[in-house]
Amino acid sequence: MNNHIRRIEALEVSMNPPVGRTWHRVVQHVGQTREGTIAAYESEHGAFGANDAVVLRRIVGM
């Protein structure tokens, strides 16, 4: 399986222009707004790109 993953990664790197998306996992905690959570993430990691995908996880309580 590991060899298969390396072959796929090599194929992805050889593509010009590269295909795929950058995925961001953002966690929204209790008391945070969606906008505030995304703004805090972007200030720490940089702005999302036009083709980036975002997974927003909302923590509702523990």
Backbone bond lengths (Angstrom), bond angles and torsions (degrees), N, CA, C in turn:
res aa  C-N    CA-C-N  psi(-1)  N-CA   C-N-CA  omega(-1)  CA-C   N-CA-C  phi
1 M - - - 1.444 - - 1.519 111.16 -
2 N 1.329 117.70 -40.69 1.452 121.96 -178.62 1.526 111.17 -60.35
3 N 1.325 117.41 -40.30 1.457 121.51 178.04 1.522 110.35 -62.69
4 H 1.315 116.44 -38.40 1.465 121.68 178.70 1.529 110.47 -61.58
5 I 1.319 117.16 -43.16 1.463 121.63 179.73 1.520 110.31 -64.15
6 R 1.331 117.56 -43.07 1.470 120.65 178.71 1.517 111.44 -62.41
7 R 1.327 117.57 -38.42 1.460 120.90 178.99 1.521 111.05 -66.28
8 I 1.327 117.62 -40.34 1.462 120.79 178.22 1.530 110.03 -65.79
9 E 1.327 117.09 -43.67 1.462 120.29 179.05 1.522 111.11 -62.13
10 A 1.321 117.71 -40.45 1.466 120.94 177.97 1.522 110.84 -64.10
11 L 1.311 117.13 -39.46 1.455 121.20 177.80 1.529 110.67 -64.85
12 E 1.322 117.34 -43.14 1.456 121.09 179.31 1.523 111.42 -62.87
13 V 1.337 117.05 -39.97 1.458 121.31 -179.55 1.525 110.37 -67.43
14 S 1.327 117.33 -34.27 1.463 120.79 -176.96 1.522 113.10 -76.05
15 M 1.315 117.84 -13.88 1.456 120.91 179.89 1.527 109.44 -68.50
16 N 1.315 116.68 139.00 1.455 120.20 177.96 1.508 109.01 -135.59
17 P 1.298 123.13 110.26 1.463 125.34 1.73 1.521 110.54 -74.92
18 P 1.320 116.48 157.63 1.464 118.61 -179.49 1.531 111.65 -63.82
19 V 1.309 114.76 147.49 1.460 120.33 178.50 1.515 108.88 -106.76
20 G 1.286 115.43 164.23 1.458 119.49 178.63 1.512 110.99 111.09
21 R 1.284 114.01 176.72 1.452 121.28 -178.37 1.507 109.91 -128.99
22 T 1.312 114.16 155.88 1.453 120.41 169.61 1.523 106.24 -92.95
23 W 1.317 116.05 128.51 1.462 121.10 -179.47 1.517 109.13 -104.87
24 H 1.316 115.61 137.77 1.454 122.74 176.97 1.521 108.46 -119.81
25 R 1.327 116.27 133.22 1.474 121.11 176.21 1.519 107.21 -108.75
26 V 1.322 115.98 114.31 1.456 122.58 -176.71 1.524 107.99 -115.13
27 V 1.331 116.64 131.91 1.457 121.47 -178.37 1.524 109.07 -109.93
28 Q 1.333 115.45 123.28 1.460 122.22 177.51 1.525 107.81 -101.18
29 H 1.321 116.29 118.63 1.459 121.16 -178.62 1.528 110.72 -92.52
30 V 1.317 116.03 166.49 1.460 122.36 178.63 1.527 108.66 -56.28
31 G 1.321 115.82 132.93 1.456 121.50 178.77 1.521 114.19 92.18
32 Q 1.327 118.65 -10.33 1.452 121.62 177.93 1.524 110.23 -95.21
33 T 1.315 116.24 147.56 1.458 120.15 172.77 1.520 108.65 -89.53
34 R 1.318 115.93 160.08 1.465 120.66 178.09 1.530 109.90 -60.18
35 E 1.326 116.15 -46.77 1.455 120.94 -178.37 1.526 111.78 -63.49
36 G 1.338 116.25 -42.38 1.455 120.58 178.69 1.510 112.43 -64.90
37 T 1.323 116.49 -38.79 1.458 121.14 178.85 1.518 110.90 -64.31
38 I 1.337 116.11 -46.07 1.459 119.96 -179.67 1.527 110.88 -66.87
39 A 1.333 117.46 -40.41 1.466 120.73 178.31 1.530 111.24 -61.99
40 A 1.327 117.39 -41.94 1.466 121.17 178.79 1.523 110.57 -64.87
41 Y 1.330 117.21 -41.46 1.468 121.09 179.26 1.528 110.17 -63.67
42 E 1.341 116.52 -46.06 1.458 120.14 -178.61 1.526 112.04 -66.68
43 S 1.327 118.16 -33.44 1.464 119.60 178.53 1.526 111.04 -68.27
44 E 1.308 116.73 -29.91 1.469 120.92 179.85 1.522 112.57 -85.43
45 H 1.344 117.50 -37.75 1.465 121.80 -172.42 1.518 114.30 -112.39
46 G 1.318 118.55 -6.42 1.457 121.61 -175.83 1.521 110.45 97.69
47 A 1.315 114.77 162.36 1.469 120.68 -177.09 1.524 111.20 -69.76
48 F 1.317 115.30 152.74 1.457 120.92 176.21 1.527 108.78 -69.80
49 G 1.326 116.12 144.04 1.451 120.60 174.74 1.517 110.90 -80.43
50 A 1.317 116.14 166.35 1.465 121.58 -177.26 1.523 111.83 -61.51
51 N 1.327 118.18 -32.07 1.462 121.65 -177.80 1.522 113.23 -104.61
52 D 1.317 117.37 8.42 1.460 120.85 -179.83 1.526 111.01 -73.80
53 A 1.310 115.51 153.15 1.461 122.06 176.92 1.532 108.09 -113.73
54 V 1.322 115.22 144.52 1.464 120.73 -177.04 1.529 109.33 -124.91
55 V 1.324 115.27 130.69 1.463 121.54 171.87 1.520 105.88 -109.01
56 L 1.312 115.93 114.99 1.463 121.41 -179.43 1.519 107.92 -103.51
57 R 1.327 115.93 118.18 1.476 120.78 177.87 1.517 107.73 -105.48
58 R 1.311 115.07 126.26 1.457 120.75 -179.53 1.520 108.86 -103.72
59 I 1.327 116.79 121.73 1.453 122.56 176.62 1.524 106.60 -90.45
60 V 1.322 117.27 119.29 1.457 120.42 -175.37 1.527 113.64 -99.71
61 G 1.275 118.59 -13.54 1.458 121.29 178.05 1.509 111.09 158.55
62 M 1.326 114.13 161.62 1.461 118.52 -179.56 1.495 109.17 -134.47
